[in-house]
Amino acid sequence: MRILALAILAIGTISAAAPARAQTYGGGYPVCLHVYGPITYYECSYTSIPQCNASASGRAAQCVVNPYFANAYQDRPVRRRGVY
């Protein structure tokens, strides 16, 4: 019984120690700023490419289109019944 408890504890410790990856892009804005450096990250808080380019000016950064924004707020298609 003691060996089983220690094995479960060891497996739990090893699985908890593994790093978890978060979603890279935020889904709320159409444009993201990809900042390069010792810590590379995405800052998704821009509504247009020119707005993002103004923030990226003079930095090691690039503006990219947010791939998760395109389908984030799609309305359902309207179905009309009996009208042709």
N, C-alpha and C positions, 0 to 999 in steps of 0.2 A: 504494500500500500504506500509506503514511504517513497519507493522508487517511482511509482506512478505519479504521485504528487510532485516530486522533483522534476520529472520529465515534462509534465504540464506547465510547471513554472518556467522551465528552461525554454520551452517552445513559445510561451507567451512573451518572455523577455526578448527573445530573438526577433519575433515578429513585430514587437513594438519598437525595436531599435531601428528598423528599416525606414528610410526617409519616404515620406509621402509626397507626391507631386500634385500641385494645385493646378487649376485651369490657368493657362497662360494669358488668355485674352479675357477682358471683361465684356459682357454682352450688352451694355447700355449705350454705347456710342459707336458711330460708324467708322471712326479713324483712331488708330493707335500709334503712339510714338514708341519705337523700338530703340532703347538707349543701350549703347555698347560700353563696355568698360570692365573693371574688375568684377562688378556685379551687373549682369545684363538683365534688363527687365522691360516689360511692356507697360506703358501708361495709357490707358484707354479712356480719355476724357475730352476728346475733341470732336466737334461736329462737322469739320471740313478739313480738307487737305491744306489749304492756305493757312488756316489757323494753326494746324500742327506744324507746318513748315516754319512759321514765325517762332515757335517754341524750340524747334530743332536747330535753328540757326546758331552756328558757332559751337555746337556740341557734336559729340560722336553719336549721332542719332539719325534715324530714318523713319519717315512716316509710312505706315502700311494700312491697307484697308482691313478692317476687322472682319474676319470670315464668319464669326458667330453672330454678327449683327444682322445680316441679310435675312435670316429666317426667324429672328427673335420675336418680331411683332407682326407676323403675318395673320391677317384676318382670314376667317374661314370663308370659302366661296358661298355666295348667295344662291340658293336653289329655288327656282320658281316652279311651282307645280300647276299643271293644267293650262299654262299660258304658252302658246306656241306662236 
